[in-house]
Amino acid sequence: MSHGWFRRLKSGGVGLAFAVGLLSASLLHLPYQSAAQQAQQQPPYGPGVQPTSRTMPPAAASLQNLSEAFASVAEHVKPSVVYIKSGRKPEAMAQRGPRGQRNAPRMQVPPGFEPFFRGLPPMQLPQEPRFQEGSGSGFIVSKDGYILTNNHVVDGSDQVTVRLLDRREFKARIVGTDPNTDLAVLKIDAKNLIPAPLGSSSAARVGEWVLAVGNPLGDNLTFTVTSGIISAKGRTLALPGQSDRTIQDFIQTDAAINPGNSGGPLVSVQGEVIGVNSAIASETGYYSGYGFAIPIDLARRVMDQIISEGRVHRVALGITVQDATPNDAEYVGLPDVRGVLVQDFTEKSPAQKAGMESGDIIVAVDGKPVEYVGQLQQQIAFRKAGESVKVEVARKGGVRKTLEVRLQEVAAPKDVASGDADRTNDSANSSEETAASIDLLGLTVQPVDQDAVQQLDLAPDQRGLLVTGVTPGGPSYGEVVDPDTGGPDILLSVEGKPVKTVSDLKQVLKGFKKDDIVSLRIYNAQAKSRRIERIRLGE
C-alpha cells in the first residue's frame, strides 16, 4: 500500500486541515480540551466521596529503597567507567613491496596444475584487514589517570583509546600487564577525572546485591548498568592460555555480563568496586546467567605493583597443589573438607627444604585459614622474596605441624635440557612379571619395562607400576587415569613405600581392608607431573 497521500497531506494540507478543524469546533461548540486534560482538572471521585490516603506496603517501601540505592550507585559510579578501544596491525602488515606498499598474498597453484593456469594473470587472495580492532571496559582508579582493566582487552595492542562518560577521548599508554591474573593498567593524561572507590572483596558475602557496569557488545551499548547478586566466591575456570602460575579466585554473579563488559567494575550497593568483570560461562558466547569477576583485593595487589614497578613480582613455596578432596580430609583427620593438597615440589623447593612432604594438607598460613588453592596463592604470591611464613599442615593420623618457609622469587620459566646422565638401566626389577588385577584399588598394573622407559623417557625416579586398566566405577575410577584417556599413569608408591613390582604392591596392601583410605603417589607420563591421590579401597 502506498503512503504517498499521507506524505502529501503532511506537507501541503496541514494548514488547511487545521483551519477547518478550528471552524468546526467553534460552530459545533466542541470541547477544546481532551478528555484526559478535563479529567486532570476534576476529582476522580463523585460528589460526597472524600479522598483517602493510602500507605505504602512495607515490602513496597523496601523495594523503593533498593531501587533508589541502585540508581544512586549507578549515578555515582558511571563517571568512573571508561570505554576502551584497542587495535593492532596484523602480522601480514610487515610484508611490504619495494616502495612500502603491502604485497597481497597470491593463491598457490597445486603441483601438476600449472599448465592450466599459464598465460592467466596471477590470482590474488583478499587482503587481510589493515587494522584489527577490539573493545572493552575499564575504570579510573586515580585522579592522575590510572585505569584498571583486563589484560585480554589490550593484549598485543599497538594503539589504545579511552572514552569517558562525558565523551572525551584520550590516547592511553599501557603501563603494564599481568596475564596470570588477566589484569592490565593503563594511563591517560586528563583532568577532572573521578576515580571509583575500591571496596573489599573478602568482606563481600554470597547473596549480596551487586551492579555490573560496562560496555557490552561494542559502541551502541556503552555505559550499561545491570544488576544481580553474588552467586558464589572462590570459583575457578578452564580458560585458554592459563598455566600453573595462573591465579583464579573468581566472584560469580548473575548480573548480566557480555563481551565488552570485560574490565568493567562489579560494584556493591555501597558504591564500592569489589571486582573486575572478566569472564562468562556460556555455550553461545553471550550472557546465560553466569558471570565472573576478579576480586578487587587480588586486583589491587597486582595494580599497585604494576604502577610502582611496571611489572608484577611473585614469590612461591615451590610446590604443586590442588584442592583437598573428602578422602584427603578424612585421611589426615580434618573435621571438614578444606585445605590444599601438596602434590609435588619444584627444583630447590623452599617448602621441601623446610620439611614439607608430598601428601601434606596446608590448612593455614600465618594463622589465617586456607580453604582452597586460590586463597593460598593470594596469601603467598605477593609477599617479598626472602620473607618467611609459617605454614600449618595436616598429616596422616591427625598429626599437625607448623613449618617456617623462606619464600623464593618465581623466576621466568626456562627450558631445562634433559640429559641421559641420570638415566640408568634399572628399568624394572622384574620385567618378566605379567600384568595383575588389584581389586582393592580397581586397577590393572604391570612393571615398567625397558621399552616403556625408552618410549616415555622415564628417569629412575619415574619408574614403578604402569597402569594398564582402570575398573569402571571402581575405587580408582575418576582418580587414576585410564591409559586410553590421557595416561599412562605410573604408580610410584603406596603409603610412602615404593612399588616397583606387583609383589611390592600386594605386600603394601596386606595391612589394609575395604573402606580404608590409602595414599598413592603417581607420575603421569603425558603431563610429566607427579601427584597424590587418596583412594578408598574397594572389595
N, C-alpha and C positions, 0 to 999 in steps of 0.2 A: 504494500500500500504506500502510495506517495504522500509525503508530508509537505509538498511544495506550497499547498494552500495555507498551511499553518505558518510557514516562514513568511509568506506574503502578508498575512494578516498582522503579524507582529511588526513588520517593517513599515507598512503603508497605512493600515487601517486602525491602529491603536487609538489615535486621537479621536477619530470619528466615532468609534465604538464607545469610548469613554464619555463623550458629549451626549450621545443618545442615551446612555445609561443614567446620567445625571438628570436629564429631562424626564425620563420615565419615572424615576424615583420621586421627583418633585410633584408630578401630576397625580401619581397614584398614592402619595403620602406613605411611601415605603420607609421603613426604619433605616437610618444612615449608620447604625451600629450593628455589628454582628451579634448573633445570639450569645457567643462566648463573652463578648465585651459587656453586654447587658447583664449577663449572669454574674460577672465580677462585681457589678455595682449593686446588686441586690443580694440579700442574705439567702443562703441555700435552704432555709427552713421557712415554714409557713407562719402565718400570723399566730401569735401567742406561744410560739415554741422558742424556748430560750436555749442559747448555745451552751454546750457542756465542755469543760476542759478534759482532755484525755492525757493520762500519764503514760509515759513510755514504759513498756515492759522491761524488767531488769535485764533480760537477755539481749533485748534490742539495744539497750544502753551500752552493754559490753561490746557489742558488735560495732556500734558507732565509735566507741573509744578506740577499738582496734583499727577501724578504718581511718580515723584521724591520725593514729600513730603511723600507719603505713604511708599516708600522704605526707606527713611531716618528715619522715625518714627519707622518702624519695626526693622531696624538695631539698633536703639538707645534703644528700649525697650526690645527686646528679651533676652538680657543677664540678665535682672532683673526677668524674669518669671521662675517659677520652676514647676517641675512635682512632684506631691505628691502621694506617695503610702501609703495607710493605711491598717492596718489589725487588726483583733481581733479574739480571740478564741471563738468558740460558747459555750453557756452555758453548753451544754452537756459534754464539756471537763472536767467539775468538777466531773463528775461521774466516779470514778476510782475503780478498783478492789483492793484486799488486798495487792498487790505488786505495786500498782500505775498504772497498765495497765488499759486502758479505757474499761469499760463494754459496749459491743454493746447492743443496745436495742433489746428485744425479742418480737416476734409477740404474741399477746394475742389471745387465743382460745376463740371464742364466747361461752357463757354458753350453756350447753346441747350438745356440740360437742366434749367434752373431750374424750369419748370412741373411737372416730375415729382416735385420734392422739396418743393413748397410744403406747409406745414402739418406737416411732419415735424420732430422735434427735431434740432438740429444734431448732425452726426456728428463725434465726436472721435477723433483718432488715438491709439494707445497712447503714453503718456508715456515719454520717454527716461529711462534710469537716472538717479537723483538723484545718484549718485556713481560715477565711473569709477575702478576700481582696477587696479593692476598690481603686479608683484613682481619682485625680482631679488636680486642678491647684492652683497657688498662686503667689505672687510676693514679692520681697525683698523690705523692706521699710527703712532699716537702714544698715549701713556698719558693725555693730556688730551682724548682723544675724537675726533680727526680720523679720518675714514673715506674711503677711496678707492673709487669705483665708476664705472660708465659713465654718461655724460650721458643716454643714451636710457632709462635706468632711472628717472630722476627728472625728465626734461624736461617742463615745463609743470605740475608737481605743485603742489597747494595744501597738501598735507599729506604728510609722510614719517615713517614709523615704523620703528625699527630693533629687531630682536630678536637677542639674543645666544645663544650656545650654552647658557648656564645659564638660559635662558627669561626673563631680564629684558627688558623693553621700554622704549624711550625715544623721545620725540619728537625728530626730527632737524631741524637747520637746514641749508639748502643754502648753503654758503659761497660757492661759485662753480662755474661750468661752462665747458667749452670744447668746443663742437660740432665744431670742426675736428679734434680728436683723439678725440672721443667719451669725454671724461673729466669727472668731477664730484667735488667734495669736500664731504662732509657733516660736521656737528659734533654730538656728543651730550654732555650733562653727566652723566657717570657715573664711578664709582670702580672700582678693581680691574680695569682693562682690560689686556688682553695684546696689545700690537702685534705684527704679523707682521714678521719680519726681511726686509729688502729685499736682494736679490742683484744680480747684473749680467747683463742680457740679452745684452750684447755678448760676454761670456765663455761663454755657453751654446752648445753645439755640437749640430748636427743628429745625431740618433741617441741623445741622452741621454734617460734616463727622466724623466718628469715626472708630477705629480699635479694634477688639476683638482678644486677644492673649491668647492661652491656649493649652490644650492637649485633644482634643476631641476624644472620643471613644477609649481611652487607649494608650498603648505603641507605636503603629505603627504610630500615627499622632501627635506626641509631637511637641510643639512649633509652632503650626499652627497660621497663621495670616489671618483674614477675615475682610472685610470692609463693611460699611453701613452708615446709618445716624441715628441721634437721632430722633426717630419717635414720641415720646411723653415723658412727665415728670409727676411725681406725680401719677403713676399707683399703684393700689392695686390688690392683687391676693388672691384667695382662696387656700391657701397652707395647706398641712397636718401639724398638730401639732401647729397651730397658736392659740393664746389666745387674751384676751382683752389687754394684755401688748405688743403684737407684734407691732413693728413699721415698716410700709411699706410706701415707697415713691420712687418706682422703676423708673429708667430711661428705657424707652422702645427703642429698637433698632432693625433694620433689618439685622445687621451684623450676620452672621451665628454663632449660639451658640448651642452646642450639649452636651450630657452627657460627662463629663470630662473637659469641659470648666469652670465648677464651681470654683470660687475662683480666676480666672484669671482677668487681668485688661481690662477695657474698656478705650481706650486711645484717646485723642483728636489729631488733626493734629499738635498741638504744642508739641506733645510728652509727655503730662502730663496725669496721670491717673485721670479719672473723675468718675469711677465707678468700682464695683466689680461684675463681671458676676455671676449670681446666679440662674436664672430660665428660663424656656422656657414655652410657651403656645402652646401645640401641642396635637393632638389626638393620635399620634403614639409614643410619647416619644422622637422624634427626631426633628431637626430644620424644621419649617414650616413658617418661616418669622417673628416670634415674640420672641425676647429675652429680658431679663430683668436684669438690674444691680442695685446694691445698690449704691446710690450716695456716692461719696467719702467724702463729708462733714459730713455725718452721720457716715460713717465707721471710719473716723479719730477720732471722739469723742469717739467711743467705743474702738478703738485700744489704744488710749492714756490712758484711764482708766485701761484697762487690763494690759498694760505694767507697769504702775506706781503702781497699787494696786492689780493686779491679778484677779480682778472682776470688774463688772460694777455696780455703784450705780445710782439709779434713784430717782427722785422726781416727785410729781404729784400734780394736782389741786384737786383730789378727785372727779372726775366726769366721767360719761359715755357719749360718744358723737357719733355723726355721721355727715356726710357732710350735709349741708343745702340743701333743695330742692327749686324749684321755688316757691312753696306755702309758705315755710318758709320765703324766701326773701321778698315776697310781704306782708306777714303778719306783718313783722317788718319794712317795708318801705325801704328796701335796693334797690338801683337803678339797681343792677345786682345780679346774683345768686352767692354768695360766703359766706364764713364763716363756722362755725361749730356749730351745734345744741346741746345744753346741754339737755341730756335725763334724767339723774338721778344722784344721789350723793352716794358716798361711805360712810361708817360709819365714823363719825367725820371728814367730808369733810371740808378742809380749805376754799374751794370756797364757799360752802354754808354758812359757818360762816362769810365770808366777804360780804354776801348779794346777791350772785348769785342765780338765780331762774331757775327751770326747764322751758325749752322753750326759754331761752336766746340764742341769736346767738353771739358767740365770733367772733369778726371781727379784733381784733388786740391785740398784746401782746407787751408791752413796746414800743408802737408806730409803730411796724412792722406789716403790714397786715397779716392776716391769711385767706388763701383761702380754705384749706381742712384739714382733720384730721392729715395726715402725717406731714404736716407743723407745726401744733400746737404741736404735740408730740415732734418734734425736737427742737422747741423753748423752751419747758419746761423741758423735761426729764433729761437733762444732767447738769442742774444747781445744786447748793448746797442746802441741806436741811436747812430750816430757811430763805433762801433768799426770798425777796418779789418781786412780779412782778405786773405790772399794766395791768389789763385785761379789754379791752373795749368790752362792749356787746350792742347789739341792742334788743329792746323790742317792743311790740305791739304799733302801732301808731307812729313809728319813734323815740321813746324815746331812748336816748343813755346814758349809764352810764359807768364810769371807776371805777373799783374795785381794791383795793390793796389786793392781796392774798399772804399769807405767805406759801411757799411750804413745803410739808411734804415728808419725805423719803418713798419710796414704800417698805413695808415690805414683807417678803415671805408670800405666801398665807397660811392661816390657816383654819383648819376645825372648823367651828363655830357650837357649839351644839345648836340645836333648841329645846327649852323647850316649855311647854304649858302654862307657867305662864301668857303670854301676850295674850293668846287666850281667847276670850270671846264668849259668846253665842249670839252675836248680829247679827248673820248671815244676814238675810235680813229683813229689816224693814217691808217689805210687801211681804213675800214669797208666799202669795196666788196669787199675780199678775201673769197673764199669759204673754207669750211672745208677743212682739209687733213689728210691722214693722215700721221703721223710715225712710221714703222716702228721707228726706233731706240728710241723711247720707248713705242711701243704706244699712242699717243694720237691722237685726232682733236680738232683745235683750230680756233678761229676768233677773229678780233679782237673785242674788246668793242665793241658799237655803242651808239648813243645810247639805244636802248630798254633795253638791259641796264643801262646806267648809272642810268637812272631807276628801273627795276624793282628793282634790287639795292641802290640807294642807295650807289653806289661813289664814294669820294673819288678824287682824281687818282692817289694812290699805291697804289690798289687795282685799277688797270686794267691789263690785259695781254691774254693769250690765254685765252679761255673754253674750258674742256674740255667738249667735247660728246659724247665717247665714249672708253671705255677698253677695249682689246682683252682679252677673257677669256684668262687665262693668259699675257698679255704682260708685258713688263718692268715696267710701272707698275701692273699688276693687284694690288689689295690695298693699294697705297700712295697712289695718286691716286683721289679719289672720283668714281665714276660719277655723272653728273647725275641718274640715276633713283634713286639710293640715298643721298641726303643732300648732294648738291652744291648749286650748282655750285662746282667748284674753278676758280680763275683762276691761270694760270701767270704769275708776275711777272718772274722772271729765271732764267737758267741759268748756273751758274758765276759768279754775281755780275753778269752782263750782262743788262740789261733786255730783255724781248721783248714788244714791242707789236704786232708783225705776224708773220705766218707766215714772211716773208722773214728777219726778225730771228732767229727760232728756227733756221731752216735754216743761217743763216750761223754761228751759235754752234756748232752741232753738226758743222760741217765738219771740225773738228780732232779728232773723236773716232771711235772704231770700236767694234765689238761687244766686249762684256765690260768696256769702260771704265765707271767709275762717275762719274756727274755729279751735281751738287748742284742741286736745283730749289727755288726759293722760291715758295710757293703761298699764296694767300689763299682761305679758304673763306667764301663769301658767307652761308651759313646760320649758321655758328658765329661769323662775324665775327672770325676769328682768322687769323694768319699762322703758317706752319710751314715747316720744311725737310724735304725728302725726298731721300734718296740712292738713285739708280736705276742698276742695272747694265744697260747698253744691250744691246738685242737685235739682230736682223738689220737 
